[in-house]
């Protein structure tokens, strides 16, 4: 298993193919580092006594200890541990831990490659296992590139005027394939070791060229990462853990990229495109049942703290608002627990969380998200939007005045009240805070996608049979 420093050193050695604002930037660029700091937490966790039992697991392939972010879930306990680890680590960084994309893609591939082999006599699963062992031994960070740019949403991939609007195979060679297209919304891509590509939707027979899944190093020739980075506002003196975090997302362009066959896990099996797309979504939404409660913990903690500092913590309406935050966080987490306990094993031995419970939990996380942020803003008040810049607090002409006029609870120091409001301002008003809110709604699928998954998987005929029985209907 790697250390955080080894992870950063590897990033520095990669071919420069990250673009921001019209120019190539290094992977350790100052605007990318806040996201690297988040991922570094997942490496540091394996060395911390209170986190090691969650972060380290035994590989089912080699019997060696590995980072849980590289593990294939073998049973419900693995799913439960992944969910708890995600929640705890999100508390540590004050937001999304970002590394779940890779492990969720790995688990989906471990199921579908086996299923394709069973039907078509292919060798995808053996390829995948060889790749998985390499991934685990090198403790890699993966980005799952799923969402195509899609073009005309009313048309299938083969119907698009420009066929590259869904990523596709443009050439098959003896030694591999060549792909062209783009994938959007790729969080962590500029500081990932590997990019794991999977389909974004169900496919038709005419879409066989678009039925492709593979893994490549993130600096592969022909890959261009066009990124947008966000972070909380930089600080000079008032350092705090929340000031070190951020994230970068990529529009990942594949400009005639060669992929060797040993890294290709689907090529033309169109009937499994939707299966792989949906299965990645299921695993990723299950990760959200740990992630979103962890972020809710941050929000409710900040809400309770600022209510205390404002002297209103005992007001009934405040207690009601905090109770609402608790109820949603634990409802979502409970849904993830139920999904883990009610999991089932695929033919590969990989455990799949219950789809209905997973999507119900993720749906509630998304639909309540903005209410959580609204509650925090309501209890904090307008100061979080108008707080003077940090330098004013250390200007001899204004420091004493600012400390005088920020005071609320006389038992809390001016500095701690300043720290509290600046943290909440970062959570709600920074570029990172804004992106977190949109990502919290759409990441892993918008609420409408959870509704679709729920209604597709839920056995309504069984419920109708109950109604018929109670009504005495025999037919």
C-alpha positions as semicolon CSV with decimal commas, in nm:
position;residue;x (nm);y (nm);z (nm)
1;X;0,000;0,000;0,000
2;X;0,122;0,347;-0,088
3;X;0,177;0,652;0,126
4;X;0,028;0,988;0,035
5;X;0,374;1,110;-0,065
6;X;0,426;0,815;-0,299
7;X;0,089;0,892;-0,457
8;X;0,187;1,256;-0,516
9;X;0,530;1,158;-0,649
10;X;0,363;0,929;-0,904
11;X;0,139;1,213;-1,021
12;X;0,442;1,434;-1,074
13;X;0,600;1,170;-1,298
14;X;0,303;1,141;-1,536
15;X;0,292;1,282;-1,889
16;X;0,148;1,638;-1,886
17;X;-0,197;1,623;-2,046
18;X;-0,404;1,833;-1,804
19;X;-0,542;2,157;-1,949
20;X;-0,683;2,455;-1,761
21;X;-0,761;2,799;-1,899
22;X;-0,602;2,722;-2,234
23;X;-0,269;2,586;-2,114
24;X;-0,117;2,264;-1,984
25;X;-0,068;2,258;-1,607
26;X;0,122;2,005;-1,391
27;X;-0,077;1,758;-1,186
28;X;0,055;1,915;-0,865
29;X;-0,062;2,262;-0,972
30;X;-0,167;2,476;-0,677
31;X;-0,532;2,471;-0,787
32;X;-0,532;2,091;-0,817
33;X;-0,359;2,030;-0,482
34;X;-0,677;2,075;-0,271
35;X;-0,826;1,771;-0,448
36;X;-0,501;1,579;-0,404
37;X;-0,522;1,662;-0,031
38;X;-0,861;1,492;-0,018
39;X;-0,737;1,174;-0,188
40;X;-0,427;1,177;0,034
41;X;-0,660;1,125;0,330
42;X;-0,741;0,777;0,195
43;X;-0,371;0,687;0,204
44;X;-0,314;0,838;0,547
45;X;-0,609;0,641;0,688
46;X;-0,428;0,308;0,656
47;X;-0,167;0,432;0,905
48;X;-0,410;0,569;1,163
49;X;-0,510;0,339;1,448
50;X;-0,871;0,459;1,457
51;X;-0,920;0,414;1,082
52;X;-0,698;0,122;0,983
53;X;-0,959;-0,148;1,047
54;X;-1,195;0,030;0,807
55;X;-0,939;0,131;0,545
56;X;-0,744;-0,197;0,516
57;X;-0,888;-0,528;0,398
58;X;-0,754;-0,861;0,271
59;X;-0,755;-0,908;-0,106
60;X;-0,961;-1,207;-0,219
61;X;-0,711;-1,250;-0,504
62;X;-0,376;-1,248;-0,327
63;X;-0,454;-1,275;0,044
64;X;-0,249;-0,959;0,097
65;X;-0,364;-0,648;0,284
66;X;-0,490;-0,377;0,046
67;X;-0,663;-0,042;0,063
68;X;-1,039;-0,093;0,077
69;X;-1,074;0,150;-0,213
70;X;-0,927;-0,127;-0,432
71;X;-1,136;-0,414;-0,293
72;X;-1,407;-0,628;-0,451
73;X;-1,695;-0,675;-0,206
74;X;-1,722;-1,041;-0,108
75;X;-2,009;-1,023;0,140
76;X;-2,242;-0,788;0,324
77;X;-1,972;-0,704;0,578
78;X;-1,755;-0,562;0,299
79;X;-2,042;-0,342;0,183
80;X;-2,112;-0,225;0,537
81;X;-1,745;-0,148;0,601
82;X;-1,714;0,046;0,274
83;X;-2,020;0,250;0,367
84;X;-1,891;0,328;0,717
85;X;-1,541;0,409;0,589
86;X;-1,687;0,650;0,335
87;X;-1,893;0,829;0,599
88;X;-1,599;0,865;0,838
89;X;-1,358;0,989;0,571
90;X;-1,611;1,242;0,442
91;X;-1,627;1,382;0,795
92;X;-1,248;1,414;0,791
93;X;-1,238;1,622;0,470
94;X;-1,567;1,810;0,511
95;X;-1,707;1,684;0,180
96;X;-1,685;1,415;-0,088
97;X;-1,391;1,176;-0,043
98;X;-1,378;1,135;-0,424
99;X;-1,199;0,798;-0,442
100;X;-1,518;0,588;-0,445
101;X;-1,554;0,619;-0,824
102;X;-1,272;0,375;-0,889
103;X;-1,382;0,103;-0,649
104;X;-1,743;0,129;-0,768
105;X;-1,634;0,080;-1,130
106;X;-1,413;-0,214;-1,035
107;X;-1,698;-0,392;-0,861
108;X;-1,936;-0,337;-1,154
109;X;-1,675;-0,471;-1,397
110;X;-1,611;-0,773;-1,177
111;X;-1,975;-0,873;-1,220
112;X;-2,039;-0,791;-1,586
113;X;-1,715;-0,925;-1,734
114;X;-1,801;-1,265;-1,584
115;X;-2,157;-1,250;-1,718
116;X;-2,038;-1,165;-2,070
117;X;-1,792;-1,456;-2,063
118;X;-2,066;-1,695;-1,954
119;X;-2,280;-1,599;-2,253
120;X;-2,022;-1,539;-2,524
121;X;-1,720;-1,750;-2,422
122;X;-1,498;-1,441;-2,411
123;X;-1,201;-1,383;-2,180
124;X;-1,293;-1,048;-2,028
125;X;-1,311;-1,174;-1,669
126;X;-0,958;-1,318;-1,673
127;X;-0,833;-0,991;-1,821
128;X;-1,014;-0,803;-1,551
129;X;-0,869;-1,016;-1,271
130;X;-0,518;-0,960;-1,403
131;X;-0,583;-0,587;-1,416
132;X;-0,741;-0,592;-1,069
133;X;-0,433;-0,756;-0,920
134;X;-0,216;-0,486;-1,078
135;X;-0,453;-0,217;-0,946
136;X;-0,448;-0,359;-0,594
137;X;-0,074;-0,420;-0,577
138;X;-0,003;-0,062;-0,684
139;X;-0,278;0,088;-0,466
140;X;-0,406;0,295;-0,756
141;X;-0,660;0,577;-0,771
142;X;-0,921;0,533;-1,043
143;X;-1,160;0,768;-1,212
144;X;-1,474;0,619;-1,363
145;X;-1,548;0,792;-1,693
146;X;-1,911;0,704;-1,762
147;X;-2,115;1,005;-1,873
148;X;-2,092;1,069;-2,248
149;X;-2,157;1,418;-2,379
150;X;-2,463;1,260;-2,552
151;X;-2,543;1,521;-2,819
152;X;-2,914;1,504;-2,908
153;X;-3,069;1,339;-2,602
154;X;-3,362;1,208;-2,808
155;X;-3,131;0,993;-3,022
156;X;-2,935;0,676;-2,957
157;X;-2,558;0,670;-3,014
158;X;-2,582;0,533;-3,369
159;X;-2,844;0,796;-3,458
160;X;-2,630;1,099;-3,370
161;X;-2,525;1,325;-3,654
162;X;-2,174;1,315;-3,507
163;X;-2,104;0,955;-3,396
164;X;-1,829;1,069;-3,158
165;X;-2,081;1,227;-2,917
166;X;-2,082;0,889;-2,747
167;X;-1,741;0,732;-2,699
168;X;-1,692;0,452;-2,953
169;X;-1,451;0,204;-3,106
170;X;-1,323;0,339;-3,438
171;X;-1,071;0,064;-3,512
172;X;-1,002;-0,292;-3,403
173;X;-0,643;-0,410;-3,440
174;X;-0,456;-0,728;-3,362
175;X;-0,305;-0,573;-3,051
176;X;-0,600;-0,365;-2,931
177;X;-0,863;-0,107;-3,016
178;X;-0,870;0,263;-3,096
179;X;-1,141;0,476;-2,934
180;X;-1,268;0,827;-2,989
181;X;-1,512;1,045;-2,797
182;X;-1,543;1,234;-2,471
183;X;-1,663;1,172;-2,118
184;X;-1,793;1,451;-1,895
185;X;-1,808;1,533;-1,522
186;X;-1,501;1,322;-1,439
187;X;-1,424;1,411;-1,078
188;X;-1,067;1,323;-0,969
189;X;-0,949;1,253;-1,327
190;X;-0,656;1,504;-1,323
191;X;-0,515;1,339;-1,010
192;X;-0,606;0,978;-1,082
193;X;-0,364;0,705;-1,187
194;X;-0,616;0,529;-1,410
195;X;-0,931;0,605;-1,608
196;X;-1,191;0,329;-1,615
197;X;-1,439;0,375;-1,900
198;X;-1,788;0,220;-1,892
199;X;-2,104;0,281;-2,099
200;X;-2,354;0,543;-1,994
201;X;-2,684;0,384;-2,108
202;X;-2,867;0,083;-2,247
203;X;-2,771;0,011;-2,607
204;X;-2,932;-0,135;-2,919
205;X;-2,778;-0,384;-3,166
206;X;-2,689;-0,090;-3,392
207;X;-2,489;0,058;-3,102
208;X;-2,231;-0,222;-3,086
209;X;-1,941;0,014;-3,162
210;X;-2,036;0,217;-2,855
211;X;-2,049;-0,090;-2,626
212;X;-1,699;-0,059;-2,487
213;X;-1,533;-0,071;-2,145
214;X;-1,164;-0,045;-2,069
215;X;-0,897;0,095;-1,837
216;X;-0,599;0,311;-1,931
217;X;-0,340;0,521;-1,748
218;X;-0,468;0,877;-1,714
219;X;-0,170;1,012;-1,909
220;X;-0,214;0,785;-2,212
221;X;-0,127;0,941;-2,547
222;X;-0,436;1,099;-2,702
223;X;-0,612;1,159;-2,369
224;X;-0,673;1,525;-2,291
225;X;-0,810;1,634;-1,955
226;X;-0,979;1,976;-1,967
227;X;-1,038;2,064;-1,606
228;X;-1,216;2,301;-1,373
229;X;-1,086;2,328;-1,017
230;X;-1,266;2,456;-0,709
231;X;-1,159;2,503;-0,351
232;X;-1,247;2,702;-0,045
233;X;-1,102;3,051;-0,024
234;X;-0,725;3,050;0,044
235;X;-0,615;3,144;0,393
236;X;-0,295;3,305;0,515
237;X;-0,311;3,285;0,894
238;X;-0,642;3,128;0,998
239;X;-0,545;2,775;0,896
240;X;-0,793;2,491;0,943
241;X;-0,862;2,148;0,786
242;X;-1,152;2,285;0,582
243;X;-0,914;2,531;0,413
244;X;-0,710;2,248;0,259
245;X;-0,980;2,076;0,053
246;X;-1,119;2,107;-0,298
247;X;-1,181;1,911;-0,614
248;X;-1,118;1,912;-0,988
249;X;-1,341;1,774;-1,261
250;X;-1,253;1,695;-1,619
251;X;-1,404;1,685;-1,962
252;X;-1,196;1,388;-2,074
253;X;-1,133;1,374;-2,447
254;X;-1,020;1,052;-2,615
255;X;-0,858;1,158;-2,942
256;X;-0,794;0,828;-3,123
257;X;-0,664;0,656;-2,811
258;X;-0,511;0,309;-2,839
259;X;-0,615;0,053;-2,576
260;X;-0,437;-0,287;-2,566
261;X;-0,666;-0,591;-2,557
262;X;-0,553;-0,689;-2,207
263;X;-0,718;-0,370;-2,080
264;X;-1,043;-0,409;-2,277
265;X;-1,337;-0,549;-2,076
266;X;-1,624;-0,509;-2,323
267;X;-1,614;-0,460;-2,698
268;X;-1,933;-0,491;-2,896
269;X;-2,152;-0,679;-2,647
270;X;-2,426;-0,419;-2,674
271;X;-2,680;-0,610;-2,463
272;X;-2,455;-0,562;-2,157
273;X;-2,410;-0,186;-2,200
274;X;-2,712;-0,103;-1,990
275;X;-2,627;-0,371;-1,736
276;X;-2,280;-0,229;-1,676
277;X;-2,404;0,130;-1,671
278;X;-2,677;0,051;-1,418
279;X;-2,453;-0,163;-1,202
280;X;-2,189;0,109;-1,170
281;X;-2,471;0,348;-1,077
282;X;-2,592;0,104;-0,811
283;X;-2,249;0,072;-0,651
284;X;-2,189;0,446;-0,674
285;X;-2,527;0,528;-0,520
286;X;-2,451;0,281;-0,243
287;X;-2,131;0,477;-0,179
288;X;-2,350;0,785;-0,150
289;X;-2,529;0,621;0,144
290;X;-2,202;0,669;0,333
291;X;-2,089;0,990;0,163
292;X;-2,407;1,193;0,200
293;X;-2,461;1,111;0,569
294;X;-2,096;1,207;0,625
295;X;-2,151;1,544;0,459
296;X;-2,479;1,580;0,650
297;X;-2,278;1,523;0,969
298;X;-2,063;1,821;0,873
299;X;-2,367;2,038;0,798
300;X;-2,557;1,945;1,114
301;X;-2,243;1,989;1,326
302;X;-2,188;2,335;1,182
303;X;-2,557;2,419;1,227
304;X;-2,557;2,310;1,591
305;X;-2,231;2,495;1,658
306;X;-2,340;2,823;1,505
307;X;-2,674;2,801;1,688
308;X;-2,479;2,766;2,013
309;X;-2,255;3,058;1,923
310;X;-2,558;3,269;1,830
311;X;-2,723;3,183;2,163
312;X;-3,029;3,017;2,007
313;X;-2,947;2,647;2,050
314;X;-3,228;2,588;2,302
315;X;-3,502;2,745;2,090
316;X;-3,761;2,487;1,988
317;X;-3,755;2,577;1,619
318;X;-3,378;2,529;1,617
319;X;-3,408;2,190;1,784
320;X;-3,669;2,094;1,523
321;X;-3,438;2,193;1,239
322;X;-3,150;1,993;1,384
323;X;-3,380;1,694;1,430
324;X;-3,474;1,714;1,061
325;X;-3,106;1,704;0,966
326;X;-3,046;1,403;1,187
327;X;-3,352;1,220;1,053
328;X;-3,248;1,253;0,688
329;X;-2,884;1,161;0,749
330;X;-2,970;0,847;0,941
331;X;-3,252;0,752;0,702
332;X;-3,007;0,759;0,410
333;X;-2,747;0,567;0,611
334;X;-3,008;0,311;0,719
335;X;-3,105;0,260;0,355
336;X;-2,744;0,179;0,279
337;X;-2,731;-0,067;0,567
338;X;-3,047;-0,237;0,441
339;X;-2,904;-0,250;0,090
340;X;-2,588;-0,414;0,227
341;X;-2,768;-0,670;0,439
342;X;-3,008;-0,756;0,155
343;X;-2,727;-0,790;-0,101
344;X;-2,692;-1,084;-0,338
345;X;-2,392;-1,252;-0,496
346;X;-2,324;-1,245;-0,867
347;X;-2,176;-1,546;-1,048
348;X;-1,830;-1,391;-1,000
349;X;-1,881;-1,399;-0,624
350;X;-1,906;-1,020;-0,603
351;X;-2,175;-0,889;-0,371
352;X;-2,426;-0,645;-0,520
353;X;-2,622;-0,417;-0,284
354;X;-3,000;-0,430;-0,304
355;X;-3,095;-0,199;-0,588
356;X;-3,425;-0,072;-0,446
357;X;-3,291;0,014;-0,101
358;X;-2,981;0,175;-0,256
359;X;-3,186;0,398;-0,484
360;X;-3,441;0,486;-0,217
361;X;-3,157;0,604;0,008
362;X;-2,987;0,800;-0,270
363;X;-3,320;0,955;-0,371
364;X;-3,379;1,093;-0,022
365;X;-3,022;1,222;-0,006
366;X;-3,075;1,420;-0,326
367;X;-3,423;1,553;-0,260
368;X;-3,335;1,679;0,089
369;X;-2,995;1,819;-0,001
370;X;-3,084;2,184;-0,050
371;X;-3,303;2,185;0,259
372;X;-2,995;2,089;0,462
373;X;-2,793;2,379;0,320
374;X;-3,093;2,610;0,368
375;X;-3,111;2,510;0,735
376;X;-2,744;2,589;0,787
377;X;-2,780;2,925;0,615
378;X;-3,091;3,003;0,818
379;X;-2,925;2,934;1,154
380;X;-2,597;3,104;1,064
381;X;-2,749;3,427;0,931
382;X;-2,622;3,666;0,665
383;X;-2,272;3,710;0,807
384;X;-2,152;3,400;0,622
385;X;-2,208;3,588;0,294
386;X;-2,063;3,923;0,402
387;X;-1,780;3,824;0,638
388;X;-1,487;4,063;0,584
389;X;-1,174;3,911;0,425
390;X;-0,923;3,740;0,648
391;X;-0,658;4,013;0,623
392;X;-0,889;4,266;0,786
393;X;-0,887;4,055;1,101
394;X;-0,510;4,097;1,129
395;X;-0,489;4,463;1,035
396;X;-0,395;4,656;1,353
397;X;-0,643;4,930;1,256
398;X;-0,944;4,698;1,231
399;X;-0,864;4,381;1,424
400;X;-0,995;4,492;1,764
401;X;-1,309;4,637;1,607
402;X;-1,389;4,318;1,417
403;X;-1,329;4,107;1,727
404;X;-1,555;4,340;1,925
405;X;-1,843;4,330;1,679
406;X;-1,842;3,961;1,596
407;X;-1,909;3,873;1,958
408;X;-2,227;3,682;2,039
409;X;-2,188;3,425;2,316
410;X;-1,954;3,591;2,569
411;X;-1,820;3,249;2,668
412;X;-1,681;3,190;2,318
413;X;-1,367;3,371;2,205
414;X;-1,379;3,613;1,913
415;X;-1,132;3,397;1,723
416;X;-1,343;3,083;1,758
417;X;-1,654;3,268;1,648
418;X;-1,458;3,401;1,349
419;X;-1,339;3,047;1,269
420;X;-1,692;2,911;1,287
421;X;-1,840;3,169;1,050
422;X;-1,551;3,146;0,806
423;X;-1,591;2,767;0,790
424;X;-1,963;2,798;0,720
425;X;-1,892;3,064;0,459
426;X;-1,659;2,813;0,291
427;X;-1,925;2,540;0,308
428;X;-2,197;2,760;0,156
429;X;-2,047;3,054;-0,032
430;X;-1,717;2,942;-0,186
431;X;-1,681;2,801;-0,537
432;X;-1,618;2,462;-0,379
433;X;-1,933;2,491;-0,170
434;X;-2,143;2,570;-0,475
435;X;-2,005;2,277;-0,672
436;X;-2,061;2,043;-0,378
437;X;-2,429;2,135;-0,374
438;X;-2,482;2,066;-0,743
439;X;-2,269;1,750;-0,727
440;X;-2,470;1,632;-0,429
441;X;-2,786;1,652;-0,636
442;X;-2,660;1,506;-0,964
443;X;-2,364;1,285;-0,868
444;X;-2,442;0,920;-0,928
445;X;-2,769;1,020;-1,091
446;X;-3,033;1,286;-1,034
447;X;-3,340;1,202;-0,822
448;X;-3,539;1,119;-1,135
449;X;-3,285;0,848;-1,219
450;X;-3,330;0,695;-0,875
451;X;-3,707;0,697;-0,930
452;X;-3,661;0,518;-1,261
453;X;-3,438;0,256;-1,101
454;X;-3,681;0,206;-0,812
455;X;-3,986;0,157;-1,035
456;X;-3,798;-0,075;-1,272
457;X;-3,679;-0,302;-0,991
458;X;-3,972;-0,290;-0,750
459;X;-4,219;-0,579;-0,759
460;X;-4,551;-0,398;-0,788
461;X;-4,727;-0,715;-0,905
462;X;-4,663;-0,863;-0,563
463;X;-4,830;-0,561;-0,402
464;X;-5,127;-0,594;-0,639
465;X;-5,156;-0,959;-0,537
466;X;-5,183;-0,846;-0,175
467;X;-5,461;-0,606;-0,269
468;X;-5,641;-0,877;-0,470
469;X;-5,620;-1,117;-0,177
470;X;-5,763;-0,865;0,066
471;X;-6,037;-0,773;-0,181
472;X;-6,125;-1,136;-0,249
473;X;-6,034;-1,112;-0,617
474;X;-5,955;-1,460;-0,753
475;X;-5,853;-1,381;-1,112
